[in-house]
Amino acid sequence: MTMASVKNWYRLSGYAGSTWFGCAIELTSGRLFLLSSPTTTKRSPESVSENLYSQGSFVDAMAKRRFTLDARVDTDNPDQVRRALQDLVGDRAFEPEGKAGEFIVRRKMEGASVKDLNRELLSALRRVEKKTRLRAEWTAEDGTVYRFFDYVLKKEWKP
């Protein structure tokens, strides 16, 4: 397997048996993001790697979009989840709701997609408490609203 670098973009490539594969990734903030789908072909590595860069799809895929989060978090372990929320969204971005174990989160966030942001938030909360539920409404800059229950997108509309 080889790794080629252009600024903070990297191309991973190699052979799996007689089939060459390759994908492009970006290293940002210590995270690896898959920027293009891995491709497999029996063509030469050079022709495929040129194709990966010429498609430009991985550049568009990582464009950061801004979303506003308005969410309700329910949990059986409020102390652990409160600490996790402080780390994830900051002290001022959430407030306890009327009943124990319930929090309201309001925060502006940036990411490649709303599904990724929702998944990252819920996964981080569930690492500290499995029985955590997230009802989230994400609003994009263009006004599109995405409503999630846990990991599932329930509704998407543009008012």
N, C-alpha and C positions, 0 to 999 in steps of 0.2 A: 504494500500500500504506500502511496506517495502523498505528500501534502505540499501544495504550491501556495504561495502567499502573494497577495496584492493588497497593500495597506492592511486593513483589518478583515479582508475577505480571504477565505481559504478554499481551495479545491481539494477534495479528497478523491483519490482514485486508486484503482487496483484491479487485480484479476481475481475472479472467483471461478476456479476451473479454467475453462477457455473463454469465459465471458468477461469482458471489461465492464466495470461500473464506475460511476462518478457522481458527485453531488457537490454543491457549493454551500458553504456555511459562513456565518459571520460570528466573530467573537466579540460580544458586547457585555460589559459589566460582569464578566466571569460566567456568562451563559452561552451555550451553543444553540443557535437557531438554524433549523433546516430551511434554506432559502430556495431551493429548487428540489423537485422530486429526484430521487436517485434514478439514473438512467442505466439501462443495461443494453449492450449491443455487441455485435461481433466485429464492429468497425474498429478502426485504429483509435487509440486513446486521444491523439491530437485532434481528430475530427470531432469527437464527442465533446472534448473540453472546450473547443472553440464554440460549439453549438450551445453549451451551457451559458457561456458568457454573452453570446450574441442574442440569445432569447431575451435577456433582460428581465425575465419574470421574477427572478429572485430579488432584484432591486425594488420592484413595485411591492412585493410581498412583505417587505420589512418596513414600508412606510409607516411611521408612527401616526396613529390617529388618537384624537382626544375624545374621552367619554366622561360623562358625569354619572356617578354611581349613587343610587338611592336604594338602600337595602335594609332588610330586617334579618337579623341573625338570631336564631333560637338555639339554645344549648342546654345540656344537663350539667355542665361544668363551667359556670360563668367566670370564675376566677382565672382559670387557664385561658379561656377564650378572650377575656379582657386583655391579658398580657399579650396574646398573639395579635389582637387587633391594634394594640399600641405599637407593636413592631411593624405591622403591615401598613396601616393607614395613618398612624400618628394619633396623639392624644386628643386633638380637637376635632377629628373627623368622625367620631362616634360618640354616642351617648346611651346610657342605660335607659331602657323603656320601662313602663309601669311594672310589669311582672318580672320576677327574678329569672335570670338567664336569657333575657331578651335585650338586644341592642339595635339601635338605629345607626346606620352608617351613611354618611354623605361625604363624597370625595370626588375630585377630578383626577382622572388617571389617564395615562398614555399607554398604548400598546398596538400591536399589529392587528389584533382582532378582538372583538368583544367576547367571543367564545373563549379565547385564550386567557383574557383577564379574569373572566368569571371562574374558569377552571383553576387558575393559579390561586385565586382568593379562597375558594372553597377547599381546595386540596390542602392549603396551608392551615386552615382552620380545623380540618378533619384530622390533621396530624396530631393535634393536641387533644381533640375530643371527637370521637367517631360519630356521636349522635348530635352533630351540629347540622342545622338546616339553614339554607340561605334562600331568601326570596329577594331577588335583585331586579332592579330596573335600571338599565344602562341607556343613556341618551347620547347619541353621537352629535358632533358639531352641526351636521346637516339637519338635525331634528328627528332623525330616525330613532325610535324607541324599541329596545329589546327587553323583553320580560323573561326572566329565568326562574325556575324552581329547582334548586340544587344545580345539577349540571345540565338540565334540560331546558332548551329554548322553547318557551310556551307560546310566545306571541311576538310578532315584529310588525310595526306599523310606522307610517310617516304621517304625522298630524297635518 
